[in-house]
Amino acid sequence: MRRFINKYKNNEIISKSTSAFLLKIIGSFLGYVFLLLVTRSSGAEAWGIFALCLAVLNITSIISRFGIDISLLRYIPELLPDYSKVRNLVKKGIFLVFIISVFISFALYQFSDFIANFIFYKPNLSSFIKLISFALVPFNLSLVIVQSFRGLKEIKYFAFFSQPARYIFAIIFFILLAYSNLIEDKNLPMYSYVIGMFFVFLLSLFYFYKKINGFDNTTYSISLSRILKTASPMMLSSSIYLLMTWIDTIMIGIYSDEANVGVYNVAVRVSGLAAFTLAGISSISAPKFSETYNNGDHVRFKEVVHESSRLIFFSTLPIIIILLLFNKHILLFFGEEFVGGAGVLYILLLGQMSNTFSGSLAFILQMTGKEKIFRNILSLGLIMNFILNLVLIPNFGILGASIASASSLITWNILSLIYIKRKFGFWTFEKNFIIN
């Protein structure tokens, strides 16, 4: 493990990845602060409403961005160091996303009653969906700018505006609105998040144009057809991943009440603590997966895979053990009504354990040109998750949703492991990796 860290600690890519990972930790911490503020002051129902609306926002966001933000990420490096071309490309991307987002936002507002009554069977949800529709435009435009920062290799800006900035403003406005007594408690998370998104967009736009030296009127452009041709398949992959993330929350919202949605979502977020080190180590390892494999150094590629898997195991296992042993105490921190999610958290953590033992499967597949395989396996996991949720939630409630989620995650890991074994000739972990 020490050899792995020492060998790559001075690598530029790794240093930037590490900075991004630290900002991700800060962002996640702020996310938990916001979660605590809402649950302790407004309860499980308020958080459940917020989680459902956030799911609606993210799904409509995928549709309205159409993969354009990821398409910009692909083309920006080609245009560097000519910032005038980058400015023109980003302006075109912002314009496209703005037009689509306004249309989808308007449609979401107009069909809010239908969504609330005939999809979620919760008439009271309509006003919240109307409210979240106003966040769609700034939310999407900020994501376009975020990916533009990534394309410019401004990783710190990318990481900051991806998550920490959202929760900083959400927390600020939540506190301000709470002390003003202008809004009901259950409405506070929605209003604070929506208002905050406008500030995130404006601030990210300011720093982006400051970074690339202001606006520009150059006539150079990459054609719309080229952007959209690249964007559409990227939207498909993003949609699959996003649905995998939110499908259980949405289906609980359909079959159960808002309070259960809130309890389940809190359990999901707590279980996500187990994925921190996986994400960090994977981001550091990813460049080395690509470098060693594409250079034909398969012996070193195997070594890097094993070293990263060992690091993930030893860094993640203590977190999982703590969460398993003290799950009720941790959930009680959010409020007494969340203790009922202890069984859910336990099952979700069993699913996370499959990640602990499997290593950086997604990055291994993506960094070796197996993106389609990754997408196909993820699609199978999504289908499995949907079917299991459809069967289990009506009978077992949020416990059924956790079984569906954990089962699909375990299946995804097993299928990925088998493919990697057959393709590369080795498992991601060594038989004696614990004592090595």
Secondary structure, 3 states (H helix, E strand, C coil): CHHHHHHHCCCHHHHHHHHHHHHHHHHHHHHHHHHHHHHHHHHHHHHHHHHHHHHHHHHHHHHHHCCHHHHHHHHHHHHCCCHHHHHHHHHHHHHHHHHHHHHHHHHHHHCHHHHHHHHCCCHHHHHHHHHHHCCHHHHHHHHHHHHHHHHCCCHHHHHHHHCHHHHHHHHHHHHHHHHHCCCCHHHHHHHHHHHHHHHHHHHHHHHHHHHCCCCCCCCCCCCHHHHHHHHHHHHHHHHHHHHHHHHHHHHHHHHCCHHHHHHHHHHHHHHHHHHHHHHHHHHHHHHHHHHHHHCCCHHHHHHHHHHHHHHHHHHHHHHHHHHHHCHHHHHHCCCHHHHHHHHHHHHHHHHHHHHHHHCCHHHHHHHCCCHHHHHHHHHHHHHHHHHHHHHHHHHHCHHHHHHHHHHHHHHHHHHHHHHHHHHHCCCCCCCCCCCC
